[in-house]
Amino acid sequence: MRVAIAQIEAIKGNIEKNIENHLKWIKQAIRNNADMVVFPELSLTGYEPELAKDLATTSDDKRLDVFQEICDLNKIVIGVGLPTKENDNLFISMIIFQPKRERVTYSKQHLYSTQVCHFTPGQKQIYLNIGDSIVAPAICYDLSNPEHSKKAYEENANIYIASVLSDVDDIESDIKKLSAIACKYEMIVFMANFIGQSGGFECAGKSSVWDATGKLLGQLDTETEGILIYDTDTKEILSVQRSV
């Protein structure tokens, strides 16, 4: 399985412009034969809790149809981030597009204390069966709760993908935690992070992949957009970056 993680700079609150940028990197992932590509936390809006109520939508938003179309045409799984809503509840979510299948929404289960005034925690973990792999998605603070990765292991996940906003103060701690998850549970672990400014944070980049021993296999830099691709079968790793 060939997995790509995308490192981008979000345009604050502009879903349409962010979709355009997502499509550029999805097409780059397709050119490099990726089976799956995942973007950072709230990638379609940027990390903007104060704007979430106005920006929140659902998985059947017509603006997202373009992702399903490119997914179906190229047989690639796509994970994008945005706030979703159900009744009066707001969630930090990842919408997952799979070829010729219904869209799946995973909502962040573990919230920072500063997020609980805006968002509701998700109640259900999902797992994706892609080829011979079982993929467990995580969103940012999920990775800091040991029960999240433990549950993924108990459900036989062998790939753990964390979609995050990690700033310059927290990045090294998150890297250490994800390496430990890879080592403890013998899973291949990915992290997709932002660059630039979002929600008042200085995003740290360093989107990464670790092997099942916790060894860092590849990492993007701190200031350019790009994708990092790892083939779990051939062990090939590839990075494609572009100045922003």
N, C-alpha and C positions, 0 to 999 in steps of 0.2 A: 504494500500500500504506500502510495506517495502522498504525503501530507504537506500542505503549505500553510504557513502562518503569515499574515500580513501586518506590517508595521506602517501606520499612516498618521498624518496630522489631520484632525477633524476641523471642519468649519463649523463654528458654534451655531447650533440650532438649525442648520440648513440641510435638511434631509435630501433635497433634490441634488444639490451640488456634491454632497457626500456620496450619494448613489453613483454619480458620474465617476468619482475617484475610485470607488469600490470596483466598478466595472473594468477600469483600466488594469487593476491588479488581478482581478479574476481572470481576465484574458491572458495576462502574463503567466499565471499559474497554469492555465490550460495549455499554453504554448510549451510549457515544461512538463506536460503530462501528469499534472497533479490529479489525484482522486478526490481531494478535499482541500478546502481553503477556509480558514477561520480568521476573523477580524477581532480587534480589541473590544473591551466593554463599552457598550453604548456607542458603537462606532459610527452609526448613522446620524447621531445628533451631537456627538461629543459628550463629555461627562458634565452635564448641566442640570443638577437636581432641581434648581429653581424654575427651570423651563419645562420640566418633565410633564407636568399636568397638561400643558398646552400642546406638547409634542407627542404625547402618548398615543398609540394606535393599536391595531391588532394585526395578526399575521395575515389576514386577508385584505389588507390595505392594497389597493390597486397599484400604488407606486412601487410595490415590491414584486409585481408580476414579472418585471424584467429579470429578476434573479431566478425565478422559476423557469423562465424561458431559456436562459443560458445554461442553467443546470440540466434541463431536459435534453437540450441539443448536444451538450458536451459530456454528459454523464459524470458530472462533478458535484460533490456535496459542498454546500456553501453555508457558513454560519456568520450572520451579521448581528450587530447589537443595536438595540433601541429600547426606549421605555414602552411598555405595553399597559393596557388597562382592561379591567374587568369590573363592571359595576363602578363602585367608588374606589377601587383598589388600583394602585399603580405598582408596576413591577419593573425591575431591571432584568431585561430578557435577552436571550439569543434566539433569533428565528433561524431555523435550520431547514434548508431546501435540499430535497433528495430527488433524484431523477424519477419522474412519473409517479411521485408519491405525495401524499398530503403533507403540508408544512407542519413542522413540529416546533413548539415553543418551550424552551427551558428558561425558567426564571430563577434568579439568584436566591439561594436558600439562606445564606448567612450575611447579614447586613452590618456595616459599621454603625456605631452609635449615632453618628451624624446623618445617617441615611434613614433611620426609622421614622423621622418626622415627615418624610416624603414618600417612602416606599413600603410595601408589604413584602415579607419574605415569601419566596416560592415554597410550595409544599411537596414537590415531587421531583426526584431525580430521573433523568432519562438516560438511556444508553442507545448507541447507534451501532447496528450490525452492518459493517462495511467490509465485504470480502470475508477474509478470515479473522478480521479484527473486531473487537468490541471497544468502542470509543466512549469515554466518559467526559462530557463537557463540564467545565467549572467556570464561574465568573468571579474574579478578583478575590474577595474576602472568603469565599468558599475554601480556597486553598489553605487558609489559616486555621480552619476548623478540622482537626484530625479525623473526625467522624466522616467527613465528606470523602476523603481519599480512601479511608478504610472501607467504606461501603462500596466504592468503585471496585476495590480489590475483591471483596466478597462476592460481587456480581461478575467476576472474571474479566473485568476490563483489562486490556493490555496497552491501551493508549489513553492518556489523560491530557486534555487540552484546556489550558487556563486562558481565558479572555480577560484582560486586565486593564486598569489604569494604575500604573505604578510610577510614583514620582521619584525625584532624585534622592529623597530622604528614605524611601522604603524599598528601592529596587534591590539592594544587596540582600536584605532580609528575605524578600520574596524569592530571589534566586536560590538562596540557601534552602528555603522550605521546599521548593519544587525539586531540587536535586535530591533532597532527603526522601521525598515521596517516591521518586523514581527508584532510588536504591532500596528502600524498605519494601516496596511492593513489586519490584522488578517490572515496572511499567515504563514504556517510552513516554516522556513528558514534554509538552510544548507550552510555550507562553507567548501570546500575542499582545504587544503593548503599543501605546501611542508614542509619538514624538511631539514636540512643541508644547503649547499651552492649552489646557482644557480645564474648565471649572476652577480656575485659579491655581492649578497645580502645574509645576514644571515637569512634564512627562519625560521619563528617562530612557525610552527605547529599550535597547538590549533584548529584543525578542529572541527567544532561545529554544534549543532542543537538547534534551538529555537522553542518554541511553538507559537501559534497564539496570545499570549499575550506579546510576547517578552521575556519570561522566558527562561533562558539557561537550556536545558534538559541534555545535555551531551557534553563532550569536551575531545579530546585526548590531550596528553602531548606535550611538545616542542621538543622532541628529538628521538622519536621512530616511525617507520612506523606502520600503522594499518588501520583498517576500523572502522567506527562508523555507526551503523545501528539503524534506528528508524522506528517503525511500527506505521503508522498514525491511524490505527484502534484500535489496542490493547494498544497503548501508551507504548509498551515495548521498551526499549533501551538496546543496546548491543555494547560493544567495544571489538575488538580483536587486540592486538598489538604485535609487535615483535621487539626486539632490532636489530639495523642495524649495 
